[in-house]
Amino acid sequence: MCAKKFNAYFDPSSFFFGQSRKRGLPKVPVDEEVNEESGYYSSSYGSGSESSDAPLRFIIIRHGERVDVMFGAGWTQKAFDHTGAYHCFDANMPPSLPHRTNWIDYDVDTPLTAKGLSQSWNVGSVLARYNLPVTACYSSPAFRSIQTADRILEGMSRKGHVPLRLELGLFECTSWYARSPINFMSDEELLNGNYNIDTHYRSQVSDLRLLENEYQYYDRSKEAMKKIIRLHRKTGGTILLVAHAPSLEVLTRHLMNGQPRPERLAELAGKVDFCSMTVVERESSTKPWQFRYSLDEQANQGIWQQQQLQLQQANHALIPSKSHTPAVQSSSSSSHYQPPNTFANFLAKPSNSAHQHQYFPQQDAYPPYFVL
């Protein structure tokens, strides 16, 4: 009963996502002009105007180390024989891979390395020690993100309790894959590979524009977050979102009333290491969203309001006039930018944990993030 949900969202004649069983044409033509004033900030979803008072937290994390980055393009030619049997040729290769209809698809829809799998498990273990129990998990349909989410939940001892919801809206900017057609794995293939997939969940974003630009990527990510927030605004809880490097920016930017920065997105994403994560939360629907600056619950209690005020001041200084198109900030101005002290001194008290985590101070109002 498990259909190939994600491949069915795309046109079978499409060069971008390859062959599929059902037609799912993009809602907007590829060459449609995007209005910078298209209402990116007009929605009240996630802005504190909902009627629920449930505390809600999102842990947004990039996937772990990927095989193609470590072993280069075409690594599958060495890892698979003519029959499609997988052979591990390096200690950092994944020990095994689930069977998929066409093993060549692993070239683009790449898996994690052995280190990436270990990284992901360790993240889950640390989150469990910091008492951040995940109540729901959403993953990009990219296999590397699915593997990361799976191992994080395993590290938290939550794999059997929290199924993976595959959300198309969490995938990367499609124009970045214009030369590399990709086919996502089916539910059947993932279930046979022992991944706990929620087969009843239907993606909140039903299809992707082909060759969307970076601004459209921001807009699509905002829509995905709006809908996921709506699903959990009554119950609250800690929601894990496992996706890609730019996800830390595009999924949180509108929550902080920040302007999209499409012209800088690739540069900003390049700063985000494997398994880096940002945490955004609100105490109730009447409170603003805030970044978390420590994994220690108590360390955050007394500085939430101060952090939010400073973040809003930093954002306000960087937001251009609506009558002008956002421009790339000059190197001279960025070199004089001074982040608020709270961003650098994020811990109210030193951690006694043997498992230290690095924190990268926010620059140019970029989301603060952790590397565990």
C-alpha positions, 0 to 999 in steps of 0.5 A: 500500500506504500506508493512512491509518493514523492516521485509522483509529485513531478512531471514524468517528462521532467529532466529535473526529477527524472521519471515518475508514475503520475503527472504533477505539473508545477503550479507556477511557470518556471520563468514567472517573475517573483515580486519582492513585495509578494507578502512574505511577511503578511501571514500571521502563521507562526508570528504569535497570533494563534489562539493556542498557548502551547510552547513550541520548539523547532530543532532544525539540523543539517544532515551529516557528512555525505559520501559524495563529498568525501569520495567524489562524484561517480563513487557508485561506479566503485561501490556497486558491481554490475549486478547492483551489489554494494561493496564497502571500499573504505572504512568511512563508507556506510557499512550497508545501503538499502536496495533501491530500484536503480542504484545509480540514483545514489550518485545524486541522492547520496547517503551518509558516510560512516562518520555521518551516521556516527555524527547523527547518532551522537547528536541524538544522544546529546539532545537526550542528555539535555532533555530535549525529547522530540515529539515529532520529526520531519525530514527532507525526502533526500536520503542523507536527511532521512538517514540523519533523522533516523540516527538522531532518533535512534541516539535519543532512543526514540526511533520506534516511537517517532516515525519520520514524516517526509516533507517535500517542502524541506528539500533544497532549492531546485535550481541548484540541482538543474544539472543533476536529476534526482529520484527520491526513494520510495516508501517501500524501499525505505521501509525495507531498509528499516526506516520508520516512515510514517506512510499516512503522512502527506507532505504539506507542500504538494509539489516543487517548482522546477528551477525555482530561484532562491527567493522562491525557495525562501517563500516555499520554505516559509509556506512549509513552516506555516503549515507544520506550525499549524499542525502542532500549534495546539499540542506544542512540543519539540519538533525535529526538522532534518534538511539541508545547510540553507534550511537553518536560514530559510526556515527561520528567517520569517519567524524573526521578521527578517528580510530574505537574502537570496543573493547571499544564500549560497554564501551563508549556507557554505558556513554551515557544517554537517549536523549543525543545528539551530533551535527556535522556540516560543513560550506561547503563541502570544510570545515572539519566536526566539533563538536558543543560545544554549542547550541548557534549559535553565541558562536560557530562562533569564535572557530570552527577552533580552536576546529577542530585543537585541535580535530585533534591533540587529534585524531592524538595522539590516532591513532595507527600505521596501522601495529598494531591492535588497542588496549585498552588504558591502564587505566594509560595512559587514566588517564593522558589524558588532553582534550583541554581547548576548550572542557571544556570551551565550551561556549563563554558566559553564557547562559541566558536560563531558560532551562540549558543543561549539557555538558560532556567534550570529553575524549579519543576523544569521541564525545562531547554530550549534555543532555538537 
